[in-house]
C-alpha cells in the first residue's frame, strides 16, 4: 500500500498538468491539424529540408527538426497533439514539483503541500500568458516556458553540488526544442539564481555552457547568416492593453500581448479582468509572505528575474523605451528578441504560480487540521498531517480546491480549445497531391509561394483563422516566400517588419508584386512566359498559388504549366530549359551543431538516468530549523 501511495503521489503532478491540458485543448486533441498564426503543422514535414535551413535567423530549426523527426514514425497531427499536451503536462508538473521541493516538510507528503503544488501547477499553465501565446500559435515558445521550473531547480541543485552540467543540460531539453526565445527565457529565469551565493562564477559558467550547448542548432547558423533585424518591429511587437487596467496593469495580469487576435474570449471584460486581478494580487501577496516566512532558496534569484523581465516588457510601452530598443537593435541584430517584451513575463508567471501555492500553505496552516481542533500548529509552510488523526474537515478541502481552480474560473476563455478557436481541420486533397508531385521530382529547384503574403485565411479551415501559409512548409525543398510581417497598430495604422530572407527580398524586387493581390506585377502577368524565364533564372522550379485567384496568369503559357489545380491551390512547373538551379548545398553547420546538441542531451540523460532533474527528496533538517543551501 505504501508503494502504491508513493506512486500515486509521484504521478499526481503529471496528472494535474495533463488534466489542465485536456481541458484547455479539448477539440484540438482530435484528428486533424490545428492551424493558427505561427502554429503550422503539415503532413510529412521534411527533415532534410529543415536541416538545410534558409537565409535569415534559423528560428524554427530546433522545433521543426524535432517535429520532422517524429513525423517519420507518427502522423503529423499526432505529433502536434503530443507537442501541445507536453506544454501543459511538463509545465504543470514542473511548477507542482518545484513548489513541493521548496516547501519544508515536503518529504512527509502532507496533504497541504500536495494541494499547494496543485495550485502552483494549475496557475502556471492556466493564465493569460499561456492563453495568448497559444492563440498566437507559439507552441515552441510555450514548450520552453514549460521547462522553466525544471531549469530553475536544476540550477538550485547545481549550486548545492547535487547535480552538474549534465543535470542542467537535461533540464534544458524543452528549451532546446523551443529555440532561441526559449533559451533566452531560461537564461532570464535561472541566470540570477546561478549568480546567488558561493561558487557563483563556477555555477554561472556551467549554466552558460549548458545554454550554449542546447543553442548550437540556431546559434551557429545565425552568426553566419548575415541577417538583419528590422527596428520597426519594436513598435509592432510592443505590449498593448487587453484589460481595463491599461498596459501596465495588463502586464501585471500576465497579458498585454501585441496581437489583439490572440486575446482569449471574454478576457478583457471588466468582470473577468477584475477577478483575474484579484487572483494576481493574492498570488503576489502569497509570494511576499512566503519570502518573509520561509525564505525559499529561489526567492531572491526568481524575484530578480521577474523584476527584470517585467522591466523589459515595460520598455516598449513608452516612446523613450521604444526608441532605446530600436537603437539597440540598430547597433546589433542580436537585441531583436527584446522587441516582443510581453514574452519576458514568464518569470513573473512562475512567481505568481508559486505564490498561489504559498497561499494554500498559509490558508491550510490557519484552518484547523481536525474537527474540534484549534489552530493547526503543524508548521508554517507545509509539514505533514499527524498520523492517525481525525478525518480532514470539509472546509480545508473546499479551500484548497477553490484556490486550485481559481485560475480556470477567472479565465474561462481558455477552456475547450479557447472557446472553439483551436479546432483541427484536414488538408484538402489537392494540397496533398501537390506535396506528392513535388516530392516525386528529384530535379533541383526551389518552390515560390504566391500570393506574396505570409499569412492566409484559408477557406477550407471551416472557421475564420489566420495562419502562416502552409505551403511554406509543405514541400521537401527550399521554399521562397514573403517573410515580411504586417502588424496593425493601436491607432489604426500598420507597421511592416521587413523579413530576414535575402533571397526572398531579391525575388520581391524583381517580381514587383501587386500589393492588392500579392500576384506578380502587371508586366509579368501579361507575359507569363517571360515570368517563367525570370523564375528559372532565380532557380525556381515550382510555383504554388495557395489561395483562390481571379487572374490565372499562367493560362496559355508555354513555359509555365499547371501540375495540380484545385479550388484554392495551383501547382505550376517552370519549363526545365529555363531552370538555372544547382542542388542547394546542405549546410554542414546546422547538421553538425544539431548533432552536438543531441549528443550533449543523450550524455546528460545517460549520466543521470532520470528525467528533467528532479531527484528523490533529500533528508531535511529537523522541523523549525532552516538549512541554508549553498549556491
URZIJO-V676587 format. One record per residue. RES is the residue in one letter. BURIAL is 1 if it has 9 or more other C-alpha atoms within 8 Angstrom, else 0. D_LAST is the distance of its C-alpha to the last C-alpha in Angstrom with 1 decimal. Layout:
RES;BURIAL;D_LAST, RES;BURIAL;D_LAST
//
This chain:
X;0;37.9, X;0;34.4, X;0;33.6, X;0;35.2, X;0;33.2, X;0;29.9, X;0;31.1, X;0;32.2, X;1;28.9, X;0;27.0, X;0;29.5, X;0;29.5, X;1;26.7, X;1;28.6, X;1;31.9, X;1;30.7, X;1;29.7, X;1;32.9, X;0;35.1, X;1;33.8, X;1;34.5, X;1;38.0, X;1;38.8, X;1;37.6, X;1;39.1, X;1;42.3, X;1;45.1, X;1;42.7, X;0;42.1, X;0;45.7, X;1;47.4, X;0;47.6, X;1;45.4, X;1;43.7, X;1;44.3, X;1;42.8, X;1;41.9, X;1;39.3, X;1;39.2, X;1;41.7, X;1;42.1, X;1;45.2, X;1;46.9, X;1;46.2, X;1;43.7, X;1;44.2, X;1;41.3, X;0;43.0, X;1;43.7, X;1;40.1, X;1;38.8, X;1;41.5, X;1;40.1, X;0;41.9, X;1;41.8, X;1;39.2, X;1;35.5, X;1;35.0, X;0;33.3, X;0;34.6, X;1;34.4, X;1;31.4, X;1;32.6, X;1;36.2, X;1;35.7, X;1;34.1, X;1;36.9, X;1;39.5, X;1;38.3, X;1;38.3, X;1;41.7, X;0;43.1, X;0;43.0, X;0;42.9, X;1;45.0, X;1;43.4, X;1;43.6, X;1;41.8, X;1;39.0, X;1;38.8, X;1;38.8, X;0;35.9, X;1;33.9, X;1;34.5, X;1;33.8, X;1;30.5, X;1;29.3, X;1;29.8, X;1;29.0, X;1;25.7, X;1;24.7, X;1;25.9, X;1;24.4, X;1;21.0, X;1;20.9, X;1;22.6, X;1;20.2, X;1;17.1, X;1;18.7, X;1;19.7, X;1;16.2, X;1;14.9, X;1;18.0, X;0;18.3, X;1;21.3, X;1;20.9, X;1;21.8, X;0;25.1, X;1;26.0, X;1;27.4, X;0;29.7, X;1;28.1, X;1;24.7, X;1;26.6, X;1;28.6, X;1;25.5, X;1;24.1, X;1;27.5, X;1;27.6, X;1;24.3, X;1;25.5, X;1;28.9, X;1;28.0, X;1;25.5, X;1;28.4, X;1;31.3, X;1;31.1, X;1;32.9, X;1;30.3, X;1;30.8, X;1;34.5, X;1;35.2, X;1;33.3, X;1;35.1, X;1;38.4, X;1;37.6, X;1;37.3, X;1;33.8, X;1;32.9, X;1;30.7, X;1;28.6, X;1;28.3, X;1;27.2, X;1;24.2, X;1;23.7, X;1;23.9, X;1;21.0, X;1;18.5, X;1;17.3, X;1;16.9, X;1;15.0, X;1;12.5, X;1;12.0, X;1;11.8, X;1;8.9, X;1;7.1, X;1;8.5, X;1;7.7, X;1;3.9, X;1;5.7, X;0;8.4, X;0;10.9, X;1;12.0, X;1;12.6, X;1;14.7, X;1;17.3, X;1;15.4, X;1;14.5, X;1;18.1, X;1;19.5, X;1;17.9, X;1;19.4, X;1;22.9, X;1;24.2, X;1;23.1, X;1;24.8, X;1;27.9, X;1;27.7, X;1;27.8, X;1;26.8, X;1;26.4, X;1;24.1, X;1;21.8, X;0;21.8, X;1;20.9, X;1;18.0, X;1;16.7, X;1;17.4, X;1;15.8, X;1;12.5, X;1;12.3, X;1;11.2, X;1;8.3, X;1;7.3, X;1;8.0, X;1;6.1, X;0;4.4, X;0;5.0, X;0;6.4, X;1;6.7, X;0;10.2, X;0;9.8, X;1;7.8, X;1;10.3, X;0;13.0, X;1;12.8, X;1;12.7, X;0;15.6, X;0;17.4, X;1;17.3, X;1;18.7, X;1;21.4, X;1;22.4, X;1;23.1, X;1;24.7, X;1;27.2, X;1;30.2, X;1;30.4, X;1;28.6, X;1;31.0, X;1;34.2, X;1;33.3, X;0;33.0, X;0;36.5, X;1;38.1, X;0;39.3, X;1;39.0, X;0;38.9, X;1;37.5, X;1;40.0, X;1;38.9, X;1;41.3, X;1;38.7, X;1;36.9, X;1;39.7, X;1;40.2, X;1;36.7, X;1;36.0, X;1;35.0, X;1;38.1, X;1;39.0, X;1;39.6, X;1;39.9, X;1;42.0, X;0;39.1, X;1;39.1, X;1;36.5, X;1;33.7, X;1;34.4, X;1;34.6, X;1;31.1, X;0;29.7, X;1;31.4, X;1;29.7, X;1;33.1, X;1;34.8, X;1;35.1, X;1;37.5, X;0;40.1, X;0;42.3, X;0;43.3, X;1;39.8, X;1;39.9, X;1;40.3, X;0;43.7, X;0;44.1, X;1;40.7, X;1;42.0, X;1;44.5, X;0;44.2, X;0;43.9, X;1;41.2, X;1;39.3, X;0;39.5, X;1;38.4, X;1;35.4, X;1;34.6, X;0;34.7, X;1;32.2, X;1;29.9, X;0;30.3, X;1;29.7, X;1;26.5, X;1;25.1, X;1;26.2, X;1;24.5, X;1;21.2, X;1;21.7, X;1;22.8, X;1;19.9, X;1;17.5, X;0;19.7, X;0;20.3, X;0;17.3, X;0;14.3, X;1;12.7, X;1;9.0, X;1;10.3, X;1;12.7, X;1;11.9, X;1;10.9, X;1;13.8, X;1;16.1, X;1;15.8, X;1;16.5, X;1;19.5, X;1;20.8, X;0;20.7, X;1;22.3, X;1;24.9, X;0;25.7, X;1;26.4, X;1;28.6, X;1;30.5, X;1;31.3, X;1;34.1, X;1;35.6, X;0;37.3, X;0;39.6, X;0;37.6, X;1;34.5, X;1;36.5, X;0;38.0, X;0;34.6, X;1;33.4, X;1;36.7, X;1;36.4, X;1;33.0, X;1;34.4, X;1;37.4, X;0;35.4, X;0;33.4, X;1;33.8, X;0;30.1, X;1;29.7, X;1;32.0, X;0;29.4, X;0;28.9, X;1;32.5, X;1;31.8, X;1;29.7, X;1;29.9, X;0;27.8, X;1;24.7, X;1;24.9, X;1;23.0, X;1;19.7, X;1;22.0, X;1;23.6, X;1;20.5, X;1;19.9, X;1;23.6, X;1;23.3, X;1;20.6, X;1;22.6, X;1;25.6, X;1;24.0, X;1;23.1, X;1;26.8, X;1;27.9, X;1;25.7, X;1;27.2, X;1;30.7, X;1;30.9, X;1;29.6, X;0;32.6, X;1;35.2, X;1;36.9, X;1;35.6, X;1;39.2, X;1;42.7, X;0;43.9, X;0;40.6, X;0;39.2, X;1;35.8, X;1;33.2, X;0;31.2, X;1;29.0, X;1;25.9, X;1;24.4, X;1;22.4, X;1;23.7, X;1;24.8, X;1;27.4, X;1;31.2, X;0;33.2, X;0;35.0, X;0;38.7, X;0;38.7, X;0;41.1, X;0;40.9, X;1;38.4, X;1;40.3, X;0;41.3, X;0;39.8, X;1;36.3, X;1;36.8, X;0;38.5, X;1;35.7, X;1;33.0, X;1;35.3, X;0;36.1, X;1;32.5, X;1;31.7, X;1;34.9, X;1;34.7, X;1;33.3, X;1;36.2, X;0;38.7, X;1;37.8, X;1;37.6, X;0;40.5, X;1;41.1, X;1;38.5, X;1;40.5, X;1;42.5, X;1;42.0, X;1;41.5, X;1;45.0, X;0;46.5, X;0;45.1, X;1;43.4, X;1;46.5, X;1;46.9, X;1;49.9, X;0;51.5, X;0;52.3, X;0;56.1, X;0;58.1, X;1;58.8, X;1;55.1, X;1;54.7, X;1;58.0, X;1;56.9, X;1;53.6, X;0;55.7, X;1;58.2, X;1;55.7, X;1;54.0, X;0;57.4, X;0;58.1, X;0;56.5, X;0;57.8, X;1;55.2, X;1;54.9, X;1;52.6, X;1;53.0, X;1;53.6, X;1;52.7, X;1;55.1, X;1;55.5, X;1;53.3, X;1;50.7, X;1;47.3, X;1;47.5, X;1;50.2, X;1;51.5, X;1;53.1, X;0;56.0, X;0;55.5, X;1;52.1, X;0;54.2, X;0;52.3, X;0;51.6, X;1;48.4, X;1;47.0, X;1;45.3, X;1;44.6, X;1;47.8, X;1;47.5, X;1;49.6, X;1;46.7, X;1;45.1, X;1;48.1, X;1;49.4, X;1;48.4, X;0;48.8, X;1;47.8, X;1;48.4, X;1;49.2, X;1;48.7, X;1;48.2, X;1;44.5, X;1;45.2, X;1;43.9, X;0;46.1, X;1;44.4, X;1;46.3, X;1;45.3, X;0;45.5, X;0;48.8, X;0;50.5, X;0;50.2, X;0;48.4, X;1;45.9, X;1;46.1, X;1;42.9, X;1;44.1, X;1;43.0, X;1;41.3, X;1;43.7, X;1;46.0, X;0;48.6, X;1;48.9, X;1;49.5, X;0;52.3, X;1;53.9, X;1;53.8, X;0;55.5, X;0;58.3, X;1;58.8, X;0;59.0, X;1;58.2, X;1;59.9, X;0;57.4, X;0;59.3, X;0;59.4, X;1;56.8, X;1;59.6, X;1;60.7, X;1;62.8, X;0;66.5, X;0;67.8, X;1;65.8, X;1;66.7, X;0;70.3, X;0;70.1, X;1;67.8, X;1;69.0, X;0;67.9, X;1;64.5, X;1;64.4, X;1;65.0, X;0;62.3, X;1;59.7, X;1;60.8, X;1;60.3, X;1;56.7, X;1;56.1, X;1;56.3, X;1;58.1, X;1;57.6, X;1;57.6, X;1;56.4, X;1;57.6, X;1;55.3, X;1;57.1, X;0;60.7, X;0;62.6, X;0;66.2, X;0;66.9, X;0;66.7, X;0;66.9, X;1;67.2, X;0;70.5, X;0;73.2, X;1;70.9, X;0;71.8, X;1;68.5, X;1;66.2, X;1;66.9, X;1;65.3, X;1;63.7, X;1;62.5, X;1;63.6, X;0;62.6, X;0;62.5, X;1;59.3, X;1;58.6, X;1;60.6, X;1;59.6, X;1;61.7, X;1;62.1, X;1;62.9, X;1;65.8, X;0;64.7, X;0;66.9, X;1;64.9, X;1;61.4, X;0;59.7, X;1;56.5, X;0;54.7, X;0;52.2, X;0;48.8, X;0;46.8, X;0;43.9, X;1;40.8, X;0;39.2, X;0;36.1, X;1;35.2, X;1;36.1, X;0;34.2, X;1;31.0, X;1;31.3, X;0;31.8, X;1;28.7, X;1;26.6, X;0;28.4, X;0;27.9, X;1;24.1, X;1;24.0, X;0;26.4, X;1;24.4, X;1;21.2, X;1;23.2, X;0;25.0, X;0;21.8, X;0;20.5, X;0;23.8, X;0;22.6, X;0;22.4, X;1;19.8, X;1;16.7, X;1;17.4, X;0;17.9, X;0;19.7, X;0;18.2, X;0;16.5, X;0;18.1, X;0;17.1, X;0;17.9, X;0;21.2, X;0;22.2, X;0;21.5, X;0;18.6, X;0;15.2, X;0;12.4, X;0;9.1, X;0;6.4, X;0;3.7, X;1;0.0
//
